[in-house]
Amino acid sequence: MAISKTPEGNIPVPQLDEVALETLAVRAGQIRSPELEHSEAIFPTSSFVFNSAQEAAQRFAGEVPGNIYARFTNPTVAMFEQRIAALEGGERAVAAASGMAAILSTFMALLQQGDHILCSKSVFGTTRVLLDKYLSKFGIEVSYVALGDYDGWQSGLRDNTRMLFLETPSNPLCEIVDLPRVAAIAQNAEALLVVDNCFCTPVLQQPFRLGADIVVHSATKYLDGQGRCLGGVVIGSEQLMEEVHGFLRSAGPAMSPFNAWVFLKGLETLPVRMKAHSEHALKVAVWLEQQSGIERVYYSDLESHPDYALAQKQQVSGSGVLSFEIKGDRAAAWRFIDAMEFISITANLGDVKSTITHPATTTHGRLTEEDKLDAGITDNLIRLSVGLEHPEDVIRDLKRGLSALQSQR
Ligand SMILES: Cc1ncc(COP(=O)(O)O)c(C=O)c1O
């Protein structure tokens, strides 16, 4: 056991060089207080005391390390940041109050008036609203490209393009982009590639190994995994994250220590949960594909998915999220959803409880009809986040949806 020197004294902490991801998920980032607690401590405090006025001045001036105020740093939040940074293989992570706060902080810290951001059409609906309605007010230009349109990524570049932003797999169609290919385009243009890794998590895909400059997460999803807390995180180089942290400490959307603790606990089981989510989702996807009431299933580990080969190369496996088009219209899709006995009708995903959503009228409801169709969000599309109930029980619930389709035809 190595000894770490802290202001409080000598605290034993394990060295974690060259350990596996599963070990990092449980052990990375823990800071033990002088109480030597085994499980990570929650520090529910808004500020921290100094031993003297001189020490206060030195900490504010950055001359001595240490906590000042919880909008800037908090030990529980720092533990979460260090653990997720270790899992993603990034230099530094900065936590935020939600996934959207993490995305906003990335934009606000690293873009300025007159810059252009080239974004995938298939990103979370609110990310598009943030860009179109709010960032544009501050003179940041945005344009969109289909995720898999590599010529479009190249030709969409402008002289002022500073950032490329995408999700892979996309929400909700599970489209996959060749990350090294887009990373090369970004690098040639001296623009930053930002990847929202919410669906895969570092367990299934590590974007830094594939050329990304920045990874963002809605920790609200799989990182928590049990639908308890809102949170987000941005990961990248020390230099870039210093800027993101600077915005966050000034603007204020910091992560609460309680939420950070929940996410720390979530990360401990992330590798086993992701494996189970993937296995269950594949079983459900294979079953759905065989049903006559289903038009099409979108899941990247199905051979029928257009990006199947890329998924095999780039991801350990598909995540727990899939989507499918039923044979019918919006009313039929709603009947299908309403027939669920235990699968929850809710907008969240990445939970141990399976959840079902109608993207066109919920998560992507604020997009124009044209933008929805462009992003493949049709009225008969349903998104399913397969949880950790027994997959046969999930299938039994989905059969109720199929029966509801037939009964009303
Ligand atoms: C892919 C993706 N990114 C970002 C977000 C935003 O995260 P949050 O709800 O934590 O703000 C979501 C939320 O659903 C999402 O699905």
The ligand as a MOL file (V3000), in Angstrom:
LIG
                    3D

  0  0  0     0  0            999 V3000
M  V30 BEGIN CTAB
M  V30 COUNTS 16 16 0 0 0
M  V30 BEGIN ATOM
M  V30 1 C -27.3060 11.0940 -25.2230 0
M  V30 2 C -27.7200 12.0920 -24.1860 0
M  V30 3 N -26.9120 13.1130 -23.9080 0
M  V30 4 C -27.2410 14.0410 -22.9770 0
M  V30 5 C -28.4300 13.9660 -22.2830 0
M  V30 6 C -28.7520 15.0320 -21.2650 0
M  V30 7 O -28.5320 14.5720 -19.9740 0
M  V30 8 P -29.2840 15.1130 -18.6620 0
M  V30 9 O -30.7120 14.7020 -18.7690 0
M  V30 10 O -28.5540 14.4630 -17.5370 0
M  V30 11 O -29.1530 16.6000 -18.6540 0
M  V30 12 C -29.2880 12.9020 -22.5170 0
M  V30 13 C -30.5490 12.8090 -21.7370 0
M  V30 14 O -31.4350 12.0570 -21.9980 0
M  V30 15 C -28.9350 11.9310 -23.5080 0
M  V30 16 O -29.7320 10.9010 -23.7810 0
M  V30 END ATOM
M  V30 BEGIN BOND
M  V30 1 1 1 2
M  V30 2 1 2 3
M  V30 3 2 2 15
M  V30 4 2 3 4
M  V30 5 1 4 5
M  V30 6 1 5 6
M  V30 7 2 5 12
M  V30 8 1 6 7
M  V30 9 1 7 8
M  V30 10 2 8 9
M  V30 11 1 8 10
M  V30 12 1 8 11
M  V30 13 1 12 13
M  V30 14 1 12 15
M  V30 15 2 13 14
M  V30 16 1 15 16
M  V30 END BOND
M  V30 END CTAB
M  END
